[in-house]
Amino acid sequence: MKLSAELKAFEARLGHRFASPALLIRALTHPSLTSPGRPSNQRMEFLGDRVLNLVIAEAVLNADPDAAEGTVAPRYNALVRKETCAEVALAIGLPEVLRLGRTHLQTGTRKMQATLGDAIEAVIAAVYLDAGLDAARAVVLRHWQSRIETVDADAKDPKTALQEWAQARGLPAPDYVETGREGPPHAPVFTIEARLTTGACETASAPSKRRAEQAAARALLSRLETSDD
C-alpha cells in the first residue's frame, strides 16, 4: 500500500516513516467512516492512550528525579489530558489528514477536541505497532518535549487549588453554574460561574464545560489570592 503525498508529508511532520502504511491509515480513520472492510481507530486509540501515558510518566520522572509523586502527578495530568493531545494534533496538521464520514465533515467534527485527542493517540499506537516502543517514545518526545520542559512546576488543576483554598478557610467547596451557552451544537461555547458561599464569584467561557470551569476557578483564585496579599 502506498501513501498519498499528503500522508507522506504528515509522516515527515510526525517524524516516523511507516513500514506498514495501513497502520497509519487505520489510525486516521474516524468511527464515522467505519465499514466491514474499513475498521476505525477506536481500538488503536485505546492502545495509544496507554503508550502515551507510559512515555509521559517516564519523561516527567526523568525530568525531575528528586520530585515527589505529589509534584509530578499534576504535571503528568496536564501533559496527557485531551486538551494537550488536541493541541499536538493541531500543531502537526492532523485535521488535514483525518478521514471522516460526510456528516462529520459537515458538522465540524474534524476540529473537535476529543476527536483530535483520540486520533493522535491512535497515531501513537500505529507507530508502536509499526516499530515498537522506542519508536513510539521518540515520536511522543518529539512533540511533547517542549511541553514537558515548560509545564508549570505546580500544574495543579485550578478547581482543585480553589477547593483547597476554600477548605483551608473552613468554607464549603465552590459551586460551578452554567450561565450561558452559545454557538452551534458541534462547537458550543460554555460560560461558567465559579461561586463561593461568601459571594465571591468569577465567570469564564471556553469550548468545553471542563475548560470553562477551570478558567473560572483560575480567575476566582487569582482574585482571592490578590486580596489575601
ZAMARGU-4260 file (C-alpha; in steps of 0.2 Angstrom, whole numbers, plus 5000, padded with zeros to 4 digits):
<rodrens>
0) 5000/5000/5000 | 5007/5017/4995 | 5003/5033/5004 | 4997/5049/4996 | 5008/5064/4995
5) 4998/5072/5009 | 5000/5057/5020 | 5019/5057/5016 | 5020/5075/5021 | 5011/5070/5038
10) 5024/5056/5041 | 5038/5069/5039 | 5029/5081/5052 | 5026/5066/5063 | 5044/5060/5062
15) 5041/5042/5058 | 5041/5033/5041 | 5029/5018/5042 | 5035/5001/5036 | 5016/4997/5036
20) 5006/5012/5029 | 4990/5003/5033 | 4993/5006/5051 | 4993/5025/5049 | 4978/5025/5038
25) 4968/5015/5051 | 4974/5027/5064 | 4967/5041/5054 | 4950/5033/5051 | 4936/5040/5062
30) 4922/5029/5068 | 4910/5039/5056 | 4919/5031/5041 | 4919/5013/5048 | 4913/4999/5036
35) 4915/4980/5037 | 4931/4981/5027 | 4937/4998/5035 | 4940/4997/5054 | 4940/5013/5064
40) 4954/5020/5075 | 4945/5016/5091 | 4955/5001/5097 | 4971/5010/5092 | 4966/5025/5102
45) 4964/5013/5117 | 4982/5007/5115 | 4989/5023/5111 | 4982/5031/5126 | 4992/5018/5137
50) 5008/5021/5127 | 5007/5040/5129 | 5004/5038/5147 | 5019/5027/5150 | 5031/5038/5140
55) 5025/5054/5148 | 5025/5046/5166 | 5043/5041/5162 | 5048/5058/5155 | 5041/5068/5170
60) 5050/5057/5182 | 5067/5059/5172 | 5065/5077/5170 | 5064/5080/5189 | 5072/5064/5198
65) 5070/5072/5215 | 5052/5077/5214 | 5039/5068/5225 | 5024/5060/5217 | 5013/5074/5223
70) 5023/5086/5212 | 5025/5076/5196 | 5007/5069/5196 | 4999/5086/5191 | 5012/5089/5178
75) 5009/5072/5171 | 4990/5075/5171 | 4992/5092/5162 | 5003/5083/5148 | 4991/5068/5144
80) 4974/5077/5145 | 4964/5078/5130 | 4967/5097/5128 | 4985/5094/5126 | 4983/5080/5114
85) 4972/5090/5103 | 4985/5104/5103 | 4998/5092/5097 | 4987/5086/5084 | 4983/5103/5078
90) 5002/5108/5078 | 5006/5093/5066 | 4992/5096/5054 | 4982/5080/5059 | 4965/5088/5055
95) 4970/5089/5036 | 4973/5070/5035 | 4959/5064/5047 | 4947/5053/5037 | 4929/5057/5042
100) 4911/5052/5036 | 4902/5065/5026 | 4890/5071/5040 | 4905/5073/5052 | 4914/5083/5039
105) 4899/5095/5038 | 4897/5097/5057 | 4915/5102/5060 | 4920/5086/5070 | 4937/5087/5061
110) 4942/5100/5074 | 4933/5094/5089 | 4945/5092/5104 | 4940/5074/5108 | 4941/5069/5090
115) 4959/5076/5088 | 4964/5069/5105 | 4959/5052/5101 | 4966/5052/5084 | 4984/5057/5090
120) 4983/5043/5102 | 4979/5031/5088 | 4993/5038/5078 | 5005/5034/5093 | 4998/5017/5093
125) 5001/5015/5075 | 5019/5020/5077 | 5021/5007/5092 | 5013/4993/5082 | 5024/4998/5067
130) 5041/4999/5075 | 5040/4996/5094 | 5041/5006/5110 | 5057/5015/5106 | 5050/5022/5090
135) 5034/5027/5099 | 5044/5036/5113 | 5054/5045/5100 | 5038/5052/5092 | 5030/5057/5108
140) 5045/5066/5115 | 5047/5075/5098 | 5030/5083/5100 | 5029/5084/5119 | 5046/5088/5124
145) 5044/5107/5124 | 5028/5105/5134 | 5037/5094/5146 | 5051/5107/5149 | 5038/5121/5151
150) 5024/5113/5161 | 5021/5123/5177 | 5031/5117/5192 | 5014/5117/5200 | 5002/5111/5187
155) 4988/5108/5199 | 4970/5109/5192 | 4963/5126/5196 | 4947/5118/5203 | 4957/5108/5215
160) 4968/5123/5220 | 4952/5134/5223 | 4944/5120/5233 | 4959/5118/5244 | 4959/5137/5246
165) 4941/5136/5252 | 4944/5121/5264 | 4959/5130/5272 | 4947/5144/5277 | 4933/5132/5283
170) 4922/5136/5268 | 4912/5123/5258 | 4918/5118/5241 | 4915/5130/5226 | 4899/5128/5215
175) 4900/5129/5196 | 4885/5135/5187 | 4882/5136/5168 | 4876/5153/5165 | 4877/5153/5146
180) 4879/5143/5130 | 4882/5149/5113 | 4887/5143/5096 | 4881/5128/5085 | 4879/5110/5093
185) 4895/5104/5086 | 4905/5119/5093 | 4897/5126/5108 | 4905/5139/5119 | 4900/5137/5138
190) 4900/5151/5151 | 4903/5145/5169 | 4902/5155/5185 | 4913/5149/5200 | 4905/5153/5216
195) 4909/5153/5234 | 4897/5154/5249 | 4905/5171/5253 | 4898/5178/5237 | 4914/5179/5228
200) 4912/5173/5210 | 4920/5174/5193 | 4915/5169/5176 | 4924/5162/5161 | 4920/5155/5144
205) 4928/5140/5134 | 4923/5127/5121 | 4920/5114/5135 | 4912/5114/5152 | 4928/5107/5160
210) 4939/5121/5152 | 4927/5135/5157 | 4926/5128/5175 | 4945/5128/5176 | 4946/5146/5169
215) 4933/5152/5181 | 4941/5144/5195 | 4958/5151/5190 | 4951/5169/5189 | 4942/5167/5205
220) 4958/5160/5214 | 4969/5174/5207 | 4957/5187/5213 | 4956/5179/5231 | 4975/5177/5232
225) 4977/5195/5227 | 4965/5201/5241 | 4974/5190/5253 | 4991/5199/5250
</rodrens>
